[in-house]
Amino acid sequence: MTRERLADTVVGTIGDAAGTVVDPKEGLSQARRKASVPTAALVGIALIVGYLLGRRARG
């Protein structure tokens, strides 16, 4: 996966998450349609990194 494609995937995932906040029913059904192993892995890694950075900043 190239760097540009990775950035596009991340931005698309964030946009989908924001759309889910606005319309949860449509957002969840769209997430199920688009779910793939690489995307799920990317989201999982992003959550873990965010958690670790939050813990580090906290103290």
Residue pairs with C-beta under 8 A, 6 or more apart in sequence:
1 9
1 38
6 42
9 38
9 39
9 42
10 42
10 46
13 39
13 42
13 43
16 27
16 30
16 31
16 34
17 27
19 26
19 27
19 30
20 27
20 28
20 30
20 31
21 27
